[in-house]
């Protein structure tokens, strides 16, 4: 699943308003500069890339994905369910 992590990180890096290299699994999306609209676009890109549906509520006050690792873990789980 290393390819999943690298693909997720590449999509997150593309949505970051400023270059943030290198992106680590422990980095928070907030620290990278990912805001709610960026997160929504990121979810759409991830769904398209991996052919999955991500249960994401943009209107939620809580943050479903706090770190890059949270996103990677969720995507790996969804891709694993699809197989």
Residue pairs with C-beta under 8 A, 6 or more apart in sequence:
1 76
1 79
4 50
4 72
4 75
4 76
4 79
5 25
5 72
5 76
7 49
7 50
8 46
8 68
8 71
8 72
8 75
9 23
9 68
9 72
11 42
11 45
11 46
11 49
12 23
12 29
12 32
12 34
12 42
12 68
12 71
13 19
13 20
13 21
13 23
14 45
15 34
15 38
15 39
15 41
15 42
15 45
16 23
16 32
16 33
16 34
16 38
17 33
17 38
18 33
20 27
20 32
20 33
23 32
23 68
24 68
25 67
25 68
25 69
25 72
26 67
26 68
26 69
27 67
27 68
28 66
28 67
28 68
29 39
29 63
29 65
29 66
29 67
29 68
29 71
30 63
30 66
32 68
34 42
36 58
39 56
39 58
39 65
40 56
40 58
42 71
43 54
43 56
46 52
46 54
46 71
46 75
47 53
47 54
50 75
50 78
50 79
50 82
51 82
52 75
52 78
52 79
52 82
53 78
54 74
54 75
54 78
56 64
57 64
64 70
64 74
65 71
65 74
